[in-house]
Amino acid sequence: MSEFNAAYLDAAIRGEVDRMARAPEGDRNNSLFRASASLASLGLREGQIIHHLKPAAEFVGLRGKEFYATLKSGVRAGHTNPRSAVHLDANPKMMFQYGGTASATSKQRDRAPTDGGEPAFVVAGDEGPRVSASELRRHIYRRDGKPVRIKIKKRDGYINWYRASKEGTDGWLSRKPATYQACPYVGVVDPFDPNQFGELIYWPEGEKDCDTLGTFSLPAFTFGGTGDGLPEGISEYLRGRHIAILEDNDVSGRTHAAKKAQLASRVAASVKVVRFPELPRGGDVSDFLFENGREALERLVAETSDWTPENDHHPEMGAAALVSCDLSDVQPEKVEWLWPGRVAVGKITMIAGEPGLGKSQVSIALAAAVTVGGHWPLNGGRAPMGSVVILSAEDGLADTVRPRFDAAGGDVSRVRIVRAVQQAESTRRTFNLAADLALLEAEITRKQDVRLVLIDPVSSYLGKTDSHKNADVRSVLEPLSDMAERLRVAIVAITHLSKGDGKAINRFIGSIAFVAAARTAFAVVEDAEDSARLRRLLLPVKNNIAAKPEGLAFRLAQREVADGIIGSYVVWDETSPVTVSVDEAMAGGSPNGSERTATEEATDLLREILANGPADVLDIEVQARSAAILSDTRRINESKPFRSAAVALGVVKKRIGFGPGARIQWSLPSEHIDDEKRRGQ
């Protein structure tokens, strides 16, 4: 295995591939020898080097025995003279310079620092700024063969560097200069080579897809993804060309592809927008190629009609047409309730809560009541009897869901569990609300008497949808809401509450679109006035279709449902409703401030994990997310409660290993471990 940083290797490979693809006719063999020797000196094996260099060599006409003989010679030379990572780090050309200093802190390297608003400046050659530990890959934009922009993918986002000079010294600037002229990023096969004029060229969303298309010997370019926009002056690259725009399978991808098509159609010879609706949400041409190959892509492109504004619609939407009606044709209707004032038929209801408080048991109580036509608490009437469909991702069916349902007194013969989606004879995958809603609708229609659909938790069924992007979440929940209204079923979706202070409506995990799509929403919280902390409250957070109902109190009880099998269930407090508001209840549960409580919880979790010895940070993060103390999008070092907890416990942080396989371990000082062991005795 190579000792080099993975990001450095990736950049080195891309550089050699790019140089090979640009080799002039009289220098093809020498270019191949130099490229293969360079990669071999970094520790790459012959098979890996063949994989990377062969498409570029074939592009310049180097094939067969000539290719293999030259490459093998270069590999032998490179393996004979291996390079050292230590030597590389000491190379003055790779030193990071900022403000005249020949080095910088890791924070400055990782975040493209500024000084009083001034952009950072790095003294470096064509290879660009030094590779940092957080770098995943880099993409080099060239004009006339010379690097002018480097886009670096890091664990926490992207950084762009631009070729510039400062006081007569060449280097890289972390902010786009006013004189910068946009140019495309191209893959191994340059679509702007004069020999490619008249041929079909591919325009995917991002640089990674360009590289993938290049490995399949297809000419590709991009000006960046959705975050880069469409810079001025790019029309000249499109003029007179035959262009296939490759659309990412998500909302932002569709929007970006439509903008590209509108721009290109003004100057290009022809434009096609190629879509991949069979891929999971967020899928792209790279996913398609790796699964289906080049011929399948070329066949799909050939079958795609030329784009025009009139035919700009998506296959799943049919022909684009405005759907409208006269309000005078709409007959007023009463809201139909499954649980009066709380859960409406044809609508989405959200229930949120912290782990262990009973939100899943509440949803089971609702389902059980529906299956037997049971009574709602506080003389709330009877539930309409019918079947229930349950999607449960976190709890085991045999040891948790079934015992809870039996304990709640439900009729299990009226419950259908969605376990997975069967794609092929031997292939199963998780149900996806974005891709598989039609299958759920078919199941509901088949059962005929379905009254309620439970989704616990909703975040487990979003596929690649970004749960923190409003537009993406709406694109999933709006069809779900339409289905509920069309089939006259109630949808109850379960989610978590985030840590922190603020109003309850803002603490539903993920995008605000979750709670916005729901017509009613509730939170399950502890009753702060119950010293035993056993009493729970189900409190209204929002109600867009009726007056907010009063809150309810409940406790969790257990009963034996079979020999040695215990199930927990909800026991409602039938004495009186709860009048405290959800925000008051949450504030009462954290008398000294929610951030202090979050720090205490983080401290308790760290103490428990590390009492048994050192633990990898990634493993700690998994347990923290499972306990809903750390959000899905944050790292532990970005969490103030965990940073405070680590300081309070004197956590020792140690790096284990080097390169891509390196990991960080946390441990308690020996005296803390001894204390924890004594506590457990």
Secondary structure, 3 states (H helix, E strand, C coil): CCCCCHHHHHHHHHHHHHHHHCCCHHHHHHHHHHHHHHHHHCCCCHHHHHHHHHHHHHHCCCCHHHHHHHHHHHHHHHHHCCCCHHHHHCCHHHCCCECCECCCCHHHHHHCCEECCEECEECCCCCCCCCCCCEEEEEEEEECCEEEEEEEEECCEEEEEEEEEECCEEEEECCCCCCCCCCCEECCCCCCCHHHCCCEEEECCCHHHHHHHHHCCCCEEECCCCCCCCCCCCHHHHCCCEEEEECCCCHHHHHHHHHHHHHHCCCCCEEEEECCCCCCCCCCHHHHHHHHCHHHHHHHHHHCCECCHHHCCCHHHCCCCCCCCCHHHCCCCCCCEEECCCEECCCEEEEEECCCCCHHHHHHHHHHHHHHCCECCCCCCECCCCEEEEEECCCCHHHHHHHHHHHCCCCHHHEEECCCEEEECCEEECCCCCCCHHHHHHHHHHHCCEEEEEEECHHHHCCCCCCCCHHHHHHHHHHHHHHHHHHCCEEEEEEEECCCCCCHHHCECCCCHHHHHCCEEEEEEECCCCCCCCCEEEEEEEECCCCCCCEEEEEEEEEEEECCEEEEEEEECCCCCECCCHHHHHHHCCCCCHHHHHHHHHHHHHHHHHCCCCEEHHHHHHHHHHCCCCCCCCCHHHCHHHHHHHHHHCCEEEEECCHHHCEEEEECCHHHHHHHHHHHC
